[in-house]
């Protein structure tokens, strides 16, 4: 499965040169990840209410072409790795059909106290949904 959302670059997301400031790609990643989870027929808010958190453990972004104020960009998100303790999402930011940036975020599965959990044992329905979504994106 792949999530694709559209984001219009806002003026405060740009620097003095009119180019999207590098740190502003990460909120777009988060929007893509939240949309991906919603396409899995759940929401991050519902996961948190149930006691499942996904803290970020690592991030990466490779900047290829600049995005500027007013551009309409697409954020593509796929789940590429899944274990009982961790997962990884990969992202592509497309501007006018060309890759402007690509990157990834790694996440742990944790409880409300940020203790690592086995998501397959504690949340089997979410595990099955994520497994199916990842397999779909690898077809």
ZAKOL-691808 format. One record per residue (C-alpha): residue number from 1; x, y, z; residue in three letters. Coordinates in steps of 0.2 Angstrom, whole numbers, padded with zeros to 4 digits. Layout:
REM ZAKOL-691808
nr:NUM, xx:X, yy:Y, zz:Z, rest:ala
...
REM end
This chain:
REM ZAKOL-691808
nr:1, xx:0000, yy:0000, zz:0000, rest:unk
nr:2, xx:0006, yy:0018, zz:-0004, rest:unk
nr:3, xx:-0001, yy:0034, zz:0004, rest:unk
nr:4, xx:-0001, yy:0049, zz:-0007, rest:unk
nr:5, xx:-0006, yy:0066, zz:-0001, rest:unk
nr:6, xx:-0004, yy:0084, zz:-0008, rest:unk
nr:7, xx:0004, yy:0098, zz:0002, rest:unk
nr:8, xx:0004, yy:0116, zz:-0004, rest:unk
nr:9, xx:0021, yy:0125, zz:0001, rest:unk
nr:10, xx:0016, yy:0139, zz:0013, rest:unk
nr:11, xx:0027, yy:0155, zz:0014, rest:unk
nr:12, xx:0033, yy:0152, zz:0032, rest:unk
nr:13, xx:0040, yy:0135, zz:0027, rest:unk
nr:14, xx:0053, yy:0144, zz:0016, rest:unk
nr:15, xx:0069, yy:0152, zz:0020, rest:unk
nr:16, xx:0075, yy:0169, zz:0014, rest:unk
nr:17, xx:0080, yy:0161, zz:-0002, rest:unk
nr:18, xx:0062, yy:0156, zz:-0005, rest:unk
nr:19, xx:0066, yy:0138, zz:-0003, rest:unk
nr:20, xx:0058, yy:0126, zz:0009, rest:unk
nr:21, xx:0069, yy:0125, zz:0025, rest:unk
nr:22, xx:0076, yy:0108, zz:0027, rest:unk
nr:23, xx:0068, yy:0104, zz:0043, rest:unk
nr:24, xx:0050, yy:0107, zz:0036, rest:unk
nr:25, xx:0051, yy:0091, zz:0026, rest:unk
nr:26, xx:0049, yy:0081, zz:0042, rest:unk
nr:27, xx:0031, yy:0087, zz:0046, rest:unk
nr:28, xx:0027, yy:0082, zz:0028, rest:unk
nr:29, xx:0033, yy:0065, zz:0032, rest:unk
nr:30, xx:0022, yy:0065, zz:0047, rest:unk
nr:31, xx:0007, yy:0070, zz:0037, rest:unk
nr:32, xx:0011, yy:0056, zz:0025, rest:unk
nr:33, xx:0013, yy:0043, zz:0039, rest:unk
nr:34, xx:-0003, yy:0048, zz:0048, rest:unk
nr:35, xx:-0012, yy:0046, zz:0031, rest:unk
nr:36, xx:-0004, yy:0029, zz:0028, rest:unk
nr:37, xx:-0010, yy:0023, zz:0045, rest:unk
nr:38, xx:-0028, yy:0030, zz:0042, rest:unk
nr:39, xx:-0028, yy:0020, zz:0025, rest:unk
nr:40, xx:-0025, yy:0005, zz:0037, rest:unk
nr:41, xx:-0042, yy:0008, zz:0044, rest:unk
nr:42, xx:-0036, yy:0016, zz:0060, rest:unk
nr:43, xx:-0029, yy:0032, zz:0066, rest:unk
nr:44, xx:-0014, yy:0037, zz:0076, rest:unk
nr:45, xx:-0025, yy:0045, zz:0089, rest:unk
nr:46, xx:-0034, yy:0028, zz:0091, rest:unk
nr:47, xx:-0018, yy:0019, zz:0093, rest:unk
nr:48, xx:-0012, yy:0031, zz:0106, rest:unk
nr:49, xx:-0029, yy:0029, zz:0116, rest:unk
nr:50, xx:-0026, yy:0010, zz:0115, rest:unk
nr:51, xx:-0009, yy:0012, zz:0122, rest:unk
nr:52, xx:0002, yy:0010, zz:0107, rest:unk
nr:53, xx:0015, yy:0023, zz:0103, rest:unk
nr:54, xx:0027, yy:0024, zz:0089, rest:unk
nr:55, xx:0041, yy:0036, zz:0094, rest:unk
nr:56, xx:0054, yy:0041, zz:0081, rest:unk
nr:57, xx:0070, yy:0033, zz:0083, rest:unk
nr:58, xx:0079, yy:0039, zz:0067, rest:unk
nr:59, xx:0076, yy:0051, zz:0052, rest:unk
nr:60, xx:0084, yy:0053, zz:0036, rest:unk
nr:61, xx:0081, yy:0066, zz:0021, rest:unk
nr:62, xx:0091, yy:0068, zz:0005, rest:unk
nr:63, xx:0087, yy:0084, zz:-0004, rest:unk
nr:64, xx:0087, yy:0083, zz:-0023, rest:unk
nr:65, xx:0078, yy:0098, zz:-0030, rest:unk
nr:66, xx:0071, yy:0113, zz:-0021, rest:unk
nr:67, xx:0053, yy:0116, zz:-0017, rest:unk
nr:68, xx:0047, yy:0134, zz:-0016, rest:unk
nr:69, xx:0033, yy:0144, zz:-0010, rest:unk
nr:70, xx:0017, yy:0140, zz:-0019, rest:unk
nr:71, xx:0022, yy:0123, zz:-0026, rest:unk
nr:72, xx:0010, yy:0109, zz:-0024, rest:unk
nr:73, xx:0020, yy:0094, zz:-0019, rest:unk
nr:74, xx:0015, yy:0076, zz:-0017, rest:unk
nr:75, xx:0021, yy:0066, zz:-0002, rest:unk
nr:76, xx:0022, yy:0047, zz:-0005, rest:unk
nr:77, xx:0023, yy:0036, zz:0010, rest:unk
nr:78, xx:0026, yy:0017, zz:0011, rest:unk
nr:79, xx:0030, yy:0005, zz:0025, rest:unk
nr:80, xx:0046, yy:-0004, zz:0021, rest:unk
nr:81, xx:0051, yy:-0013, zz:0036, rest:unk
nr:82, xx:0041, yy:-0021, zz:0050, rest:unk
nr:83, xx:0046, yy:-0031, zz:0065, rest:unk
nr:84, xx:0037, yy:-0035, zz:0082, rest:unk
nr:85, xx:0047, yy:-0020, zz:0090, rest:unk
nr:86, xx:0051, yy:-0008, zz:0075, rest:unk
nr:87, xx:0045, yy:-0001, zz:0059, rest:unk
nr:88, xx:0052, yy:0010, zz:0045, rest:unk
nr:89, xx:0043, yy:0021, zz:0033, rest:unk
nr:90, xx:0050, yy:0028, zz:0017, rest:unk
nr:91, xx:0045, yy:0044, zz:0009, rest:unk
nr:92, xx:0046, yy:0053, zz:-0008, rest:unk
nr:93, xx:0042, yy:0072, zz:-0010, rest:unk
nr:94, xx:0037, yy:0075, zz:-0028, rest:unk
nr:95, xx:0037, yy:0092, zz:-0036, rest:unk
nr:96, xx:0029, yy:0093, zz:-0053, rest:unk
nr:97, xx:0031, yy:0074, zz:-0055, rest:unk
nr:98, xx:0050, yy:0075, zz:-0051, rest:unk
nr:99, xx:0058, yy:0068, zz:-0035, rest:unk
nr:100, xx:0063, yy:0084, zz:-0024, rest:unk
nr:101, xx:0067, yy:0074, zz:-0008, rest:unk
nr:102, xx:0067, yy:0056, zz:-0002, rest:unk
nr:103, xx:0070, yy:0049, zz:0016, rest:unk
nr:104, xx:0064, yy:0038, zz:0030, rest:unk
nr:105, xx:0059, yy:0037, zz:0048, rest:unk
nr:106, xx:0062, yy:0023, zz:0060, rest:unk
nr:107, xx:0050, yy:0020, zz:0074, rest:unk
nr:108, xx:0049, yy:0009, zz:0089, rest:unk
nr:109, xx:0033, yy:0001, zz:0096, rest:unk
nr:110, xx:0031, yy:0007, zz:0114, rest:unk
nr:111, xx:0018, yy:0008, zz:0128, rest:unk
nr:112, xx:0012, yy:0024, zz:0137, rest:unk
nr:113, xx:0028, yy:0023, zz:0148, rest:unk
nr:114, xx:0039, yy:0022, zz:0132, rest:unk
nr:115, xx:0044, yy:0004, zz:0136, rest:unk
nr:116, xx:0047, yy:-0007, zz:0121, rest:unk
nr:117, xx:0033, yy:-0019, zz:0117, rest:unk
nr:118, xx:0029, yy:-0033, zz:0105, rest:unk
nr:119, xx:0016, yy:-0026, zz:0094, rest:unk
nr:120, xx:0011, yy:-0043, zz:0087, rest:unk
nr:121, xx:0007, yy:-0049, zz:0105, rest:unk
nr:122, xx:-0001, yy:-0034, zz:0112, rest:unk
nr:123, xx:-0010, yy:-0027, zz:0096, rest:unk
nr:124, xx:-0012, yy:-0042, zz:0084, rest:unk
nr:125, xx:-0025, yy:-0033, zz:0074, rest:unk
nr:126, xx:-0014, yy:-0018, zz:0071, rest:unk
nr:127, xx:0001, yy:-0030, zz:0067, rest:unk
nr:128, xx:-0010, yy:-0039, zz:0054, rest:unk
nr:129, xx:-0015, yy:-0023, zz:0046, rest:unk
nr:130, xx:0002, yy:-0016, zz:0045, rest:unk
nr:131, xx:0009, yy:-0033, zz:0039, rest:unk
nr:132, xx:-0004, yy:-0033, zz:0025, rest:unk
nr:133, xx:-0001, yy:-0015, zz:0020, rest:unk
nr:134, xx:0018, yy:-0018, zz:0019, rest:unk
nr:135, xx:0016, yy:-0033, zz:0009, rest:unk
nr:136, xx:0004, yy:-0024, zz:-0003, rest:unk
nr:137, xx:0017, yy:-0010, zz:-0006, rest:unk
nr:138, xx:0030, yy:-0023, zz:-0010, rest:unk
nr:139, xx:0020, yy:-0031, zz:-0024, rest:unk
REM end
